[in-house]
Amino acid sequence: MKILLVVVLVAVVVGALVWWRRETAARHARELADVRADAQRWYERLGGQVMNLHGDEPAVRQALVDASERYNAAGSQLEQAATVHQFRLARETALEGLAYARAARIALGIDPGPELPPLTAAAGTGELTRERQVEVQGQTFKAGPQPGRDTPYYYPGGRFQGRPVPAGWYSTPWWKTALGAGAGVLGGVLIADALFSPAFADPGYGYEAGYQEGFADGNDFGDQGGADQGGGDFGGGGDFGGGDFGGGDFGGGGD
C-alpha cells in the first residue's frame, strides 16, 4: 500500500512539473509574440515616416538622416532578435527613430502627430525650454527648444558621462564626437557643464532648484551602469530630477 502511495505521489509530482513547464513555455511564447509584434508595429510606423517625409532645410535633413539610421538599426535588430530583451531593444531603437521623425515634422512646420511612448534611455533628462549659448575652448555652442539655422541637430534626450542631456536642438552633435577617446571626452564634459550647469554658464539661476538633484540622479544612474551609449545616442524625454528643471525651465528663465 505504501509503495502504491509513493508511486501515485511521484506521478502527481511529475505531472505537475510537466504541466508547469508547459505553462511556462506557453507564457514565454505569448510574451515573445507580443513584444515581437509591438516592436514590429513601431518599426513599420517609422518606415512610413522615413519614406514619406522630405525637406531641404538642414534641420529637416539631419533629423531624417538620424531617423533613417535608427530605421536600419531597428530592422537589423529585429532580424536577429530571439529574446524578449532583444525585441524590446529593437522597439526602443524604432521609438528613437520616430522621435527624430517627429522632430523633422516639427522642423517642417507640420503636425508632429501623437506623443510617443517615453524612451527608457532618456528618463529624467528633461527638455530645453529656453535658448542657450556658451563658449567652450574657443568654440560657440548653442541649444534651444526649436530648430533653427544655428541649431539643426535634434537630440531626444539622454546622458553623457553621467550628465543628463535634455531633448532639444543643438548647434553641433557634440555628444557623438565627445564619445571619442582622450580630449574628446573632456570636451564633451565641459560642453555639458557649460550648457546645463548654471554654475558655469548662468550663475545662480535654478542651481539649487533643479540641476543638482538631476545631476545626482545622473551620477546614481551612472554608478548603476548607465544607459546604453551605443553610437552616442540615447533617447526621449522625461522630467529632470523628478520635476521641472530649474523651477520650470531648463537652462534659462521662464518663458
C-alpha positions as CSV (number, residue, x, y, z in Angstrom):
1,M,0.0,0.0,0.0
2,K,2.8,2.4,0.9
3,I,4.6,1.6,-2.3
4,L,1.4,2.4,-4.2
5,L,1.0,5.7,-2.5
6,V,4.6,6.6,-3.2
7,V,4.1,5.8,-6.9
8,V,0.9,7.9,-7.0
9,L,2.7,10.8,-5.3
10,V,5.6,10.6,-7.7
11,A,3.2,10.5,-10.7
12,V,1.4,13.6,-9.4
13,V,4.6,15.5,-8.8
14,V,5.9,14.6,-12.3
15,G,2.6,15.5,-13.9
16,A,2.6,18.9,-12.1
17,L,6.1,19.5,-13.2
18,V,5.3,18.7,-16.8
19,W,2.2,21.0,-16.6
20,W,4.2,23.8,-15.1
21,R,6.9,23.6,-17.7
22,R,4.3,23.6,-20.5
23,E,2.5,26.6,-19.0
24,T,5.8,28.5,-18.5
25,A,6.8,27.8,-22.1
26,A,3.4,28.9,-23.3
27,R,3.5,32.1,-21.3
28,H,7.0,32.8,-22.6
29,A,5.9,32.2,-26.2
30,R,2.9,34.5,-25.8
31,E,5.2,37.2,-24.3
32,L,7.7,36.8,-27.1
33,A,5.0,37.1,-29.7
34,D,3.6,40.2,-28.0
35,V,6.9,42.0,-27.8
36,R,7.8,41.0,-31.4
37,A,4.5,42.4,-32.7
38,D,4.9,45.6,-30.7
39,A,8.5,46.2,-31.9
40,Q,7.4,45.4,-35.5
41,R,4.5,47.8,-35.3
42,W,6.8,50.8,-34.3
43,Y,9.3,49.7,-36.8
44,E,6.8,49.8,-39.6
45,R,5.4,53.1,-38.5
46,L,9.0,54.5,-38.6
47,G,9.4,53.2,-42.1
48,G,6.3,55.0,-43.2
49,Q,7.7,58.3,-41.7
50,V,11.1,57.9,-43.3
51,M,9.6,57.1,-46.7
52,N,7.1,60.0,-46.7
53,L,8.9,62.9,-45.1
54,H,11.1,65.1,-47.2
55,G,12.6,68.6,-46.8
56,D,15.6,70.7,-47.8
57,E,16.1,72.6,-44.5
58,P,19.3,71.5,-42.7
59,A,17.3,70.6,-39.5
60,V,14.8,68.5,-41.5
61,R,17.5,66.7,-43.5
62,Q,19.6,65.9,-40.3
63,A,16.6,64.7,-38.4
64,L,15.6,62.4,-41.3
65,V,19.2,61.1,-41.6
66,D,19.0,60.2,-37.9
67,A,15.6,58.6,-38.3
68,S,16.8,56.6,-41.2
69,E,19.8,55.3,-39.3
70,R,17.5,54.2,-36.5
71,Y,15.2,52.5,-39.0
72,N,18.1,50.5,-40.4
73,A,19.4,49.6,-37.0
74,A,15.9,48.5,-35.8
75,G,15.5,46.4,-38.8
76,S,18.8,44.6,-38.2
77,Q,17.9,44.1,-34.5
78,L,14.5,42.6,-35.4
79,E,16.1,40.2,-37.8
80,Q,18.5,38.9,-35.1
81,A,16.2,39.1,-32.1
82,A,15.3,35.9,-30.4
83,T,14.6,37.0,-26.8
84,V,12.1,39.4,-25.1
85,H,15.0,41.7,-24.2
86,Q,16.3,41.8,-27.8
87,F,12.8,42.7,-29.2
88,R,12.5,45.4,-26.6
89,L,15.8,46.9,-27.7
90,A,14.5,46.9,-31.3
91,R,11.4,48.6,-30.1
92,E,13.5,51.3,-28.3
93,T,15.5,51.9,-31.4
94,A,12.4,52.3,-33.5
95,L,10.9,54.7,-31.0
96,E,14.1,56.7,-31.0
97,G,13.8,56.9,-34.8
98,L,10.2,58.1,-34.5
99,A,11.4,60.8,-32.1
100,Y,13.7,62.0,-34.9
101,A,10.9,61.8,-37.4
102,R,8.7,63.8,-35.1
103,A,11.4,66.4,-34.9
104,A,11.6,66.5,-38.7
105,R,7.8,67.2,-38.8
106,I,8.2,70.0,-36.3
107,A,11.1,71.5,-38.4
108,L,8.8,71.2,-41.5
109,G,6.1,73.1,-39.7
110,I,3.5,70.3,-39.9
111,D,1.6,68.5,-37.2
112,P,4.1,66.4,-35.3
113,G,1.4,63.7,-34.6
114,P,0.6,62.0,-31.3
115,E,3.0,61.8,-28.5
116,L,5.3,58.8,-28.4
117,P,5.9,56.4,-25.5
118,P,8.8,57.7,-23.4
119,L,12.3,56.4,-24.3
120,T,13.9,54.4,-21.5
121,A,17.4,55.8,-22.0
122,A,16.1,59.4,-21.7
123,A,14.2,59.0,-18.4
124,G,14.8,62.0,-16.2
125,T,16.7,64.1,-18.7
126,G,14.0,66.8,-19.4
127,E,13.8,69.1,-22.4
128,L,15.1,72.6,-23.3
129,T,12.7,75.4,-22.9
130,R,15.0,78.4,-23.5
131,E,17.8,79.2,-25.9
132,R,21.3,78.9,-24.6
133,Q,24.7,80.0,-25.9
134,V,28.1,79.3,-24.3
135,E,31.8,79.5,-25.2
136,V,33.9,76.4,-24.6
137,Q,37.5,76.1,-25.5
138,G,37.1,78.9,-28.0
139,Q,34.1,77.5,-29.7
140,T,30.5,78.7,-29.5
141,F,27.7,76.1,-28.7
142,K,24.1,76.8,-29.0
143,A,21.0,75.0,-27.9
144,G,17.2,75.6,-27.8
145,P,13.7,74.2,-27.8
146,Q,13.1,74.9,-31.5
147,P,15.0,74.1,-34.7
148,G,16.8,76.9,-36.4
149,R,19.7,77.8,-38.8
150,D,22.1,77.7,-35.9
151,T,20.6,74.7,-34.2
152,P,19.9,72.0,-36.8
153,Y,20.7,68.9,-34.7
154,Y,17.9,67.3,-32.7
155,Y,18.6,65.2,-29.7
156,P,15.8,63.2,-28.0
157,G,17.5,63.3,-24.6
158,G,19.9,61.1,-22.8
159,R,23.0,61.1,-20.6
160,F,26.7,61.8,-21.3
161,Q,29.3,60.8,-18.7
162,G,26.5,60.7,-16.1
163,R,25.2,64.1,-17.0
164,P,21.6,64.5,-18.2
165,V,21.4,66.0,-21.6
166,P,17.8,67.3,-22.3
167,A,15.9,66.9,-25.5
168,G,16.2,69.8,-27.8
169,W,18.0,71.3,-30.8
170,Y,21.8,71.9,-30.8
171,S,24.3,73.7,-33.0
172,T,26.5,70.6,-33.2
173,P,26.1,66.9,-32.2
174,W,28.8,67.2,-29.6
175,W,27.6,64.1,-27.7
176,K,28.7,62.0,-30.7
177,T,32.1,63.4,-31.2
178,A,32.7,63.7,-27.5
179,L,32.4,59.9,-27.1
180,G,35.8,59.5,-28.7
181,A,38.8,58.8,-26.6
182,G,41.0,61.4,-24.8
183,A,40.4,65.1,-25.2
184,G,37.0,64.5,-26.9
185,V,35.5,63.2,-23.7
186,L,36.8,66.1,-21.7
187,G,35.5,68.5,-24.3
188,G,32.1,66.9,-24.1
189,V,32.0,67.1,-20.3
190,L,32.9,70.8,-20.5
191,I,30.2,71.4,-23.0
192,A,27.6,69.7,-20.9
193,D,28.6,71.6,-17.8
194,A,28.6,74.9,-19.7
195,L,25.2,74.4,-21.4
196,F,23.3,72.9,-18.5
197,S,25.0,73.9,-15.2
198,P,24.1,77.4,-14.1
199,A,27.3,77.2,-12.0
200,F,29.2,77.6,-15.3
201,A,27.0,79.5,-17.8
202,D,24.3,81.2,-15.8
203,P,25.4,81.9,-12.3
204,G,22.8,81.5,-9.7
205,Y,19.9,80.5,-11.9
206,G,18.0,77.5,-10.7
207,Y,21.0,75.7,-9.5
208,E,19.5,74.6,-6.2
209,A,16.1,74.2,-7.7
210,G,16.8,71.6,-10.2
211,Y,20.3,70.9,-11.6
212,Q,21.9,69.4,-8.5
213,E,19.1,66.9,-8.0
214,G,19.1,65.9,-11.6
215,F,22.9,65.7,-11.7
216,A,22.9,63.5,-8.6
217,D,20.3,61.3,-10.2
218,G,22.6,61.1,-13.3
219,N,25.5,60.1,-11.1
220,D,23.5,57.4,-9.4
221,F,22.4,56.2,-12.8
222,G,26.0,56.1,-14.0
223,D,27.0,54.1,-10.9
224,Q,24.4,51.5,-11.8
225,G,25.8,51.0,-15.2
226,G,24.2,53.9,-17.0
227,A,22.3,54.0,-20.3
228,D,23.5,52.3,-23.4
229,Q,25.6,54.8,-25.2
230,G,25.9,53.0,-28.5
231,G,26.7,55.4,-31.3
232,G,26.5,58.3,-28.8
233,D,22.7,58.5,-28.9
234,F,20.3,57.8,-26.1
235,G,16.6,58.6,-26.3
236,G,13.4,60.5,-25.5
237,G,12.0,62.9,-22.9
238,G,11.0,63.0,-19.3
239,D,11.2,65.3,-16.3
240,F,14.5,66.4,-15.0
241,G,15.4,65.5,-11.5
242,G,12.0,64.2,-10.5
243,G,10.4,67.5,-11.6
244,D,10.8,70.5,-13.8
245,F,14.3,71.7,-14.5
246,G,15.3,74.9,-12.6
247,G,11.8,75.5,-11.3
248,G,10.1,75.1,-14.6
249,D,12.7,75.9,-17.3
250,F,15.8,74.1,-18.3
251,G,18.7,76.4,-18.8
252,G,17.1,79.8,-18.5
253,G,14.3,81.9,-17.0
254,G,10.6,81.2,-17.5
255,D,9.0,81.5,-20.9
